[in-house]
Amino acid sequence: MSVAARLKALGIELPPVAIPAAAYVPFVQTGQLVFLSGHIAKKDGKPWVGQLGLTTTTEEGKAAARAIAIDLMGTLQAAVGDLDRITRIVKVMSLVNSTATFTEQHLVTNGCSELLGEVFGPTVGAHARSAFGVAQIPMGACVEIELIAEVAA
């Protein structure tokens, strides 16, 4: 099944690339690797504001990370033209706006990782990953995620 067919089956429509909020580009390709800049969680088109362990639950954070995965795939599609050209999701790095005592960053990040696995399949979608708790994210967003993917030559 193609990536587009999996997205359609999941009821997911990919958004266009977001306009950068600062001095950077949304993606850079070098060789067969595509590096996507960090994407913050958005809800209803605005930053999904919150701090895990204070104002946002792990399940809400997981939903925010899933929403970011959709945005990341929209950017990735813009970068490579066709998501079926992706041969591997190489790495995901997640920053979770969290209190000093919150320790479920890995569970929050599963929202992104699990969707990538569903869409790209168990081989292409399986990736290395880091999940960090941070004191703050731009615009007060609850989660920010960046991604590295490999594209067919």
Legacy VTK file of the C-alpha trace (Angstrom):
# vtk DataFile Version 3.0
C-alpha trace
ASCII
DATASET POLYDATA
POINTS 153 float
0.000 0.000 0.000
1.335 3.456 -0.874
1.977 6.095 1.766
-0.775 8.237 0.212
-3.232 5.325 0.515
-2.287 4.762 4.172
-2.783 8.458 4.914
-6.173 8.400 3.181
-7.200 5.272 5.121
-6.282 7.074 8.350
-8.282 10.145 7.306
-5.157 12.320 7.271
-4.724 15.219 4.876
-1.231 16.695 4.902
-0.937 20.447 5.420
1.227 22.754 3.316
4.665 23.712 4.612
4.430 26.258 7.417
6.173 29.578 6.974
9.231 29.698 9.278
8.783 31.889 12.353
12.466 32.910 12.456
15.682 32.846 10.394
15.729 29.260 9.088
14.350 27.099 6.282
11.798 24.300 6.781
14.077 21.606 5.349
17.519 20.965 3.889
18.502 18.030 1.727
22.112 16.922 1.503
22.780 13.773 -0.453
20.055 11.288 0.376
19.250 12.803 3.785
16.495 15.338 4.371
16.654 17.308 7.629
13.390 18.876 8.778
13.521 21.852 11.119
11.697 21.579 14.410
7.909 21.794 14.166
5.947 22.988 17.185
2.611 21.512 18.165
-0.373 23.410 16.806
-4.043 23.204 17.668
-6.597 25.010 15.530
-3.766 26.699 13.646
-2.197 28.250 16.751
0.644 27.081 19.015
-0.546 24.258 21.279
0.526 25.889 24.519
1.145 23.954 27.702
3.632 22.407 30.060
3.615 18.668 30.673
3.274 17.887 34.350
1.574 21.222 35.057
-1.141 22.201 32.558
-0.970 19.335 30.045
-1.375 15.577 30.535
0.743 12.871 28.955
-2.187 11.877 26.696
-2.641 15.494 25.550
1.086 15.706 24.874
0.918 12.471 22.897
-1.904 13.940 20.786
0.205 17.067 20.229
3.148 14.918 19.096
0.852 13.052 16.688
-0.312 16.391 15.254
3.329 17.358 14.751
3.956 14.094 12.876
1.266 15.132 10.385
2.901 18.546 9.928
6.319 16.904 9.548
4.976 14.616 6.820
3.535 17.635 5.007
6.954 19.273 5.044
8.651 16.037 4.041
6.290 15.689 1.092
7.116 19.241 -0.008
10.813 18.410 0.274
10.784 15.167 -1.746
7.613 15.389 -3.846
6.348 11.865 -3.124
6.476 10.218 0.307
6.937 6.813 -1.344
10.480 8.011 -2.133
11.301 7.864 1.602
13.447 4.795 2.254
13.835 5.357 6.004
12.773 7.664 8.792
16.242 7.888 10.312
15.840 9.964 13.476
13.233 11.860 15.462
14.217 14.361 18.149
11.505 15.548 20.487
11.558 18.447 22.936
8.815 18.335 25.556
7.999 21.481 27.526
7.829 19.914 30.970
8.232 20.473 34.669
11.373 19.309 36.446
9.486 16.324 37.878
7.781 15.150 34.644
9.432 11.969 33.356
7.140 10.731 30.557
8.715 12.571 27.611
9.202 9.203 25.889
5.464 8.460 26.119
4.575 11.893 24.728
6.929 11.344 21.785
5.251 8.010 21.037
2.428 10.053 19.489
4.774 10.972 16.654
6.686 7.702 16.444
3.604 5.497 16.377
1.991 7.479 13.545
5.185 7.423 11.484
5.268 3.648 11.939
1.626 3.327 10.838
2.126 5.483 7.761
5.541 4.287 6.566
5.378 0.711 7.847
7.529 -1.183 10.339
10.758 -1.044 8.333
10.794 2.422 6.763
9.016 4.022 9.725
11.206 2.542 12.481
13.686 5.176 13.625
16.257 6.183 16.188
14.904 8.729 18.657
15.613 11.138 21.477
13.038 12.703 23.798
14.108 15.553 26.059
12.350 17.523 28.748
13.003 21.248 28.398
12.095 24.318 30.426
10.393 26.125 27.540
9.713 25.941 23.796
9.139 28.890 21.434
5.680 30.470 21.757
4.986 28.310 24.818
4.280 25.210 22.720
4.043 21.941 24.622
6.108 19.877 22.145
8.579 20.479 19.292
9.882 17.715 17.031
12.469 17.558 14.252
13.079 14.688 11.851
15.754 13.247 9.562
14.711 11.015 6.666
16.506 9.161 3.890
15.189 9.540 0.354
15.787 7.292 -2.660
18.408 8.621 -5.056
LINES 1 154
153 0 1 2 3 4 5 6 7 8 9 10 11 12 13 14 15 16 17 18 19 20 21 22 23 24 25 26 27 28 29 30 31 32 33 34 35 36 37 38 39 40 41 42 43 44 45 46 47 48 49 50 51 52 53 54 55 56 57 58 59 60 61 62 63 64 65 66 67 68 69 70 71 72 73 74 75 76 77 78 79 80 81 82 83 84 85 86 87 88 89 90 91 92 93 94 95 96 97 98 99 100 101 102 103 104 105 106 107 108 109 110 111 112 113 114 115 116 117 118 119 120 121 122 123 124 125 126 127 128 129 130 131 132 133 134 135 136 137 138 139 140 141 142 143 144 145 146 147 148 149 150 151 152
